[in-house]
């Protein structure tokens, strides 16, 4: 069964976006396809509007910048890459998320132990 990706899981999406963009300068559709592969193997479907909303938030918050590249006279592609301060901001965010994920794993393990 495929479940729709839930907006409250934005923290996980943000974490994955930062990791993907750290590896390479990509445009939105490339990022979306990579995320779809990641989430679908866990039976979640991620919608493009969640990805683009979160990318825009990362730009607004100063993590990323957009670079527009003209492909044809009428078409341009927007690439995402880290801003000057963005790489350090992402490192701090990942550290905080690691702590949060470890706490969540503990809660989930306890829930399974108590209920199953």
C-alpha positions as CSV (number, residue, x, y, z in Angstrom):
1,X,0.0,0.0,0.0
2,X,1.3,3.4,-1.0
3,X,0.6,6.2,1.5
4,X,0.7,9.9,0.7
5,X,3.5,11.8,2.2
6,X,2.2,13.9,5.1
7,X,3.1,17.6,5.4
8,X,3.9,17.3,9.1
9,X,6.9,15.2,8.0
10,X,8.5,18.3,6.5
11,X,11.5,18.0,8.8
12,X,12.4,14.7,7.1
13,X,11.9,16.2,3.7
14,X,14.1,19.2,4.6
15,X,16.8,16.9,5.9
16,X,16.7,14.8,2.7
17,X,16.7,17.9,0.5
18,X,19.7,19.4,2.2
19,X,21.6,16.1,1.8
20,X,20.7,15.7,-1.9
21,X,21.6,19.3,-2.7
22,X,24.9,19.0,-0.8
23,X,26.0,16.3,-3.3
24,X,25.2,18.2,-6.5
25,X,23.6,21.3,-8.0
26,X,20.3,20.1,-9.2
27,X,17.0,21.5,-10.6
28,X,13.7,20.8,-9.0
29,X,12.6,17.9,-11.2
30,X,15.9,16.1,-10.6
31,X,15.5,16.5,-6.9
32,X,11.8,15.4,-7.0
33,X,12.8,12.2,-8.9
34,X,15.5,11.4,-6.4
35,X,13.1,11.9,-3.4
36,X,10.4,9.8,-5.1
37,X,12.8,6.9,-5.3
38,X,13.8,7.3,-1.7
39,X,10.2,7.6,-0.3
40,X,8.5,5.0,-2.6
41,X,10.7,2.2,-1.3
42,X,9.2,3.0,2.1
43,X,5.7,3.0,0.5
44,X,5.2,6.8,0.6
45,X,4.3,9.0,-2.3
46,X,5.7,12.5,-2.2
47,X,3.9,15.2,-4.1
48,X,5.8,17.8,-6.1
49,X,4.0,20.7,-4.3
50,X,5.6,19.5,-0.9
51,X,9.0,19.4,-2.5
52,X,8.8,22.8,-4.1
53,X,7.2,24.4,-1.1
54,X,10.1,23.1,1.1
55,X,12.7,24.2,-1.5
56,X,11.2,27.7,-1.4
57,X,11.3,27.7,2.4
58,X,15.0,26.7,2.3
59,X,15.7,29.6,-0.1
60,X,13.7,32.0,2.1
61,X,15.4,30.8,5.2
62,X,18.9,31.4,3.6
63,X,20.0,27.8,3.2
64,X,19.8,27.8,-0.6
65,X,20.0,30.1,-3.5
66,X,18.4,29.7,-6.9
67,X,20.4,29.9,-10.1
68,X,18.4,30.5,-13.2
69,X,19.8,29.1,-16.5
70,X,18.2,29.8,-19.8
71,X,17.7,26.5,-21.8
72,X,15.9,28.0,-24.8
73,X,14.6,31.4,-25.7
74,X,11.4,30.6,-23.8
75,X,12.5,28.2,-21.1
76,X,14.7,28.5,-18.1
77,X,15.7,26.0,-15.4
78,X,16.2,26.9,-11.8
79,X,19.0,25.1,-10.1
80,X,19.4,25.0,-6.3
81,X,22.7,25.2,-4.4
82,X,23.8,26.3,-0.9
83,X,24.2,29.9,-0.1
84,X,27.4,31.1,1.5
85,X,26.1,30.4,5.0
86,X,23.8,27.6,3.9
87,X,26.3,24.7,4.2
88,X,27.0,25.6,7.9
89,X,23.3,26.1,8.6
90,X,22.6,22.6,7.1
91,X,25.3,21.0,9.2
92,X,23.7,22.5,12.4
93,X,20.2,21.4,11.2
94,X,21.4,17.8,10.6
95,X,23.0,17.7,14.0
96,X,19.7,18.8,15.6
97,X,17.7,16.4,13.5
98,X,20.0,13.5,14.4
99,X,19.2,14.1,18.1
100,X,15.5,14.3,17.3
101,X,15.6,11.2,15.2
102,X,17.4,9.3,18.0
103,X,14.7,10.3,20.4
104,X,12.0,9.3,18.0
105,X,13.6,5.9,17.5
106,X,13.5,5.4,21.2
107,X,9.8,6.3,21.4
108,X,9.0,4.0,18.5
109,X,10.9,1.1,20.1
110,X,9.1,1.7,23.3
111,X,5.7,1.8,21.6
112,X,6.4,-1.5,19.8
113,X,7.6,-3.1,23.1
114,X,4.6,-2.0,25.1
115,X,1.9,-2.6,22.4
116,X,3.2,-5.7,20.6
